[in-house]
Amino acid sequence: MVKYFTASSSTKLNLDTFESITGEGIAVKHNGNSYLVGSPKMMSSHRIQISEELKRQSEQWSQQAYTVIWFSDLENALAAIAIADKIKDTSIEAVKKLQALGIEVYMLTGDNERTAKAVSEKTGIKIIRQKRCPLTKQIS
């Protein structure tokens, strides 16, 4: 994303306020209007309304191992994007080697269950802990 916006003719916005909400996203104010950018958890905790069309698209992306990032005002979801970390072949090989040595490999992720499951299927990781906040990523 950084490469895209650096190369494009996008305009940088000056924000009135910026607040990072760990494990959920960010809250910003621009020209007196408040916006949220973040996880489904953030949308839920702020009671943001999401259209059926955006919900369907989000479900499709989640099933394909994408993480969905939502953009909203304080009432309605305005847009969503899907992002994914590229799983390196060397990571898959490393997981297989560790498992061959009898080492249990865990995946601790902030992603939802569907995304986590799709990634686990690609990597061969069998033990998954999803919906983890960065501050609480521990094996339990």
C-alpha positions as a Markdown table, in Angstrom:
| # | Residue | x | y | z |
|---|---|---|---|---|
| 1 | Met | 0.0 | 0.0 | 0.0 |
| 2 | Val | 2.8 | 2.4 | 0.8 |
| 3 | Lys | 4.4 | 1.8 | -2.6 |
| 4 | Tyr | 1.1 | 2.4 | -4.3 |
| 5 | Phe | 0.3 | 5.7 | -2.5 |
| 6 | Thr | 3.8 | 6.9 | -2.8 |
| 7 | Ala | 3.8 | 6.3 | -6.6 |
| 8 | Ser | 0.2 | 7.6 | -7.1 |
| 9 | Ser | -1.0 | 11.2 | -7.3 |
| 10 | Ser | -2.9 | 10.8 | -4.0 |
| 11 | Thr | -3.3 | 13.8 | -1.7 |
| 12 | Lys | -2.0 | 13.7 | 1.8 |
| 13 | Leu | -4.7 | 14.6 | 4.4 |
| 14 | Asn | -4.1 | 16.7 | 7.4 |
| 15 | Leu | -6.0 | 15.1 | 10.3 |
| 16 | Asp | -7.5 | 17.1 | 13.2 |
| 17 | Thr | -6.9 | 14.1 | 15.5 |
| 18 | Phe | -5.5 | 10.6 | 15.3 |
| 19 | Glu | -6.0 | 7.8 | 17.9 |
| 20 | Ser | -4.6 | 4.3 | 17.7 |
| 21 | Ile | -6.8 | 1.7 | 19.4 |
| 22 | Thr | -4.7 | -1.4 | 20.0 |
| 23 | Gly | -6.1 | -4.5 | 18.4 |
| 24 | Glu | -9.0 | -2.7 | 16.7 |
| 25 | Gly | -7.8 | 0.1 | 14.4 |
| 26 | Ile | -7.7 | 3.9 | 14.4 |
| 27 | Ala | -10.1 | 6.7 | 15.1 |
| 28 | Val | -9.4 | 10.0 | 13.2 |
| 29 | Lys | -11.1 | 13.4 | 12.8 |
| 30 | His | -10.8 | 15.2 | 9.4 |
| 31 | Asn | -12.5 | 18.6 | 8.8 |
| 32 | Gly | -14.5 | 18.1 | 12.0 |
| 33 | Asn | -15.9 | 14.7 | 10.8 |
| 34 | Ser | -15.0 | 11.5 | 12.7 |
| 35 | Tyr | -14.0 | 8.3 | 11.0 |
| 36 | Leu | -12.9 | 4.8 | 12.0 |
| 37 | Val | -10.5 | 2.5 | 10.2 |
| 38 | Gly | -10.2 | -1.0 | 11.5 |
| 39 | Ser | -11.3 | -4.5 | 12.3 |
| 40 | Pro | -14.8 | -6.0 | 12.4 |
| 41 | Lys | -14.4 | -5.9 | 16.2 |
| 42 | Met | -14.0 | -2.1 | 16.0 |
| 43 | Met | -17.1 | -1.8 | 13.8 |
| 44 | Ser | -19.1 | -4.0 | 16.2 |
| 45 | Ser | -18.0 | -2.2 | 19.3 |
| 46 | His | -19.0 | 1.2 | 17.8 |
| 47 | Arg | -22.3 | -0.3 | 16.5 |
| 48 | Ile | -21.4 | 0.6 | 12.9 |
| 49 | Gln | -24.1 | -0.4 | 10.3 |
| 50 | Ile | -22.7 | -2.5 | 7.4 |
| 51 | Ser | -24.7 | -3.0 | 4.2 |
| 52 | Glu | -25.6 | -6.5 | 3.1 |
| 53 | Glu | -23.4 | -6.0 | 0.0 |
| 54 | Leu | -20.3 | -5.1 | 2.0 |
| 55 | Lys | -21.0 | -8.0 | 4.4 |
| 56 | Arg | -21.2 | -10.5 | 1.5 |
| 57 | Gln | -17.9 | -9.2 | 0.0 |
| 58 | Ser | -16.2 | -9.3 | 3.4 |
| 59 | Glu | -17.3 | -13.0 | 3.8 |
| 60 | Gln | -15.8 | -13.9 | 0.4 |
| 61 | Trp | -12.5 | -12.2 | 1.2 |
| 62 | Ser | -12.3 | -13.8 | 4.6 |
| 63 | Gln | -12.8 | -17.3 | 3.1 |
| 64 | Gln | -9.9 | -16.5 | 0.7 |
| 65 | Ala | -7.5 | -15.7 | 3.7 |
| 66 | Tyr | -7.8 | -11.9 | 3.3 |
| 67 | Thr | -8.0 | -9.6 | 6.3 |
| 68 | Val | -10.8 | -7.1 | 5.9 |
| 69 | Ile | -10.2 | -3.5 | 6.9 |
| 70 | Trp | -13.3 | -1.3 | 7.3 |
| 71 | Phe | -13.7 | 2.4 | 6.8 |
| 72 | Ser | -16.7 | 4.1 | 8.5 |
| 73 | Asp | -18.1 | 7.3 | 9.8 |
| 74 | Leu | -19.6 | 7.0 | 13.3 |
| 75 | Glu | -22.8 | 5.4 | 11.9 |
| 76 | Asn | -22.1 | 3.5 | 8.7 |
| 77 | Ala | -19.4 | 1.5 | 6.9 |
| 78 | Leu | -18.3 | 3.5 | 3.9 |
| 79 | Ala | -15.9 | 1.0 | 2.4 |
| 80 | Ala | -13.8 | -2.0 | 3.0 |
| 81 | Ile | -10.5 | -3.3 | 1.6 |
| 82 | Ala | -8.9 | -6.7 | 1.7 |
| 83 | Ile | -5.3 | -7.3 | 2.4 |
| 84 | Ala | -3.2 | -10.4 | 2.8 |
| 85 | Asp | 0.3 | -11.3 | 3.9 |
| 86 | Lys | 2.1 | -13.3 | 1.3 |
| 87 | Ile | 3.0 | -16.6 | 2.8 |
| 88 | Lys | 6.6 | -17.4 | 1.8 |
| 89 | Asp | 7.5 | -20.8 | 0.5 |
| 90 | Thr | 10.4 | -20.8 | 3.1 |
| 91 | Ser | 7.8 | -20.3 | 5.9 |
| 92 | Ile | 5.9 | -23.4 | 4.8 |
| 93 | Glu | 9.1 | -25.4 | 4.6 |
| 94 | Ala | 10.1 | -24.2 | 8.1 |
| 95 | Val | 6.7 | -25.3 | 9.5 |
| 96 | Lys | 7.1 | -28.7 | 8.0 |
| 97 | Lys | 10.6 | -29.1 | 9.3 |
| 98 | Leu | 9.6 | -28.1 | 12.8 |
| 99 | Gln | 6.7 | -30.5 | 12.8 |
| 100 | Ala | 9.0 | -33.3 | 11.5 |
| 101 | Leu | 11.1 | -32.7 | 14.6 |
| 102 | Gly | 8.0 | -33.2 | 16.8 |
| 103 | Ile | 7.7 | -29.5 | 17.6 |
| 104 | Glu | 4.1 | -28.1 | 17.9 |
| 105 | Val | 3.7 | -25.0 | 15.8 |
| 106 | Tyr | 1.1 | -22.5 | 16.8 |
| 107 | Met | -0.4 | -19.6 | 14.8 |
| 108 | Leu | -1.4 | -16.6 | 17.0 |
| 109 | Thr | -3.2 | -14.1 | 14.9 |
| 110 | Gly | -5.5 | -11.2 | 15.1 |
| 111 | Asp | -7.4 | -12.4 | 12.1 |
| 112 | Asn | -10.8 | -13.9 | 12.2 |
| 113 | Glu | -11.5 | -17.7 | 12.3 |
| 114 | Arg | -12.0 | -18.0 | 8.5 |
| 115 | Thr | -8.9 | -16.2 | 7.5 |
| 116 | Ala | -6.9 | -18.0 | 10.2 |
| 117 | Lys | -8.2 | -21.4 | 8.9 |
| 118 | Ala | -7.3 | -20.5 | 5.3 |
| 119 | Val | -3.8 | -19.6 | 6.3 |
| 120 | Ser | -3.4 | -22.7 | 8.4 |
| 121 | Glu | -4.5 | -24.9 | 5.4 |
| 122 | Lys | -1.8 | -23.2 | 3.3 |
| 123 | Thr | 0.9 | -23.5 | 5.9 |
| 124 | Gly | 0.1 | -26.9 | 7.5 |
| 125 | Ile | -0.2 | -25.3 | 11.0 |
| 126 | Lys | -2.8 | -27.2 | 13.0 |
| 127 | Ile | -3.0 | -25.2 | 16.2 |
| 128 | Ile | -4.6 | -21.8 | 15.7 |
| 129 | Arg | -5.5 | -19.1 | 18.1 |
| 130 | Gln | -7.3 | -16.3 | 16.2 |
| 131 | Lys | -8.8 | -13.0 | 17.2 |
| 132 | Arg | -5.9 | -12.1 | 19.4 |
| 133 | Cys | -5.1 | -8.6 | 20.3 |
| 134 | Pro | -1.4 | -7.8 | 19.9 |
| 135 | Leu | -1.1 | -7.2 | 23.7 |
| 136 | Thr | -2.5 | -10.6 | 24.5 |
| 137 | Lys | -0.8 | -12.9 | 21.9 |
| 138 | Gln | 0.1 | -15.7 | 24.2 |
| 139 | Ile | -0.7 | -19.4 | 24.2 |
| 140 | Ser | -3.6 | -20.3 | 26.4 |
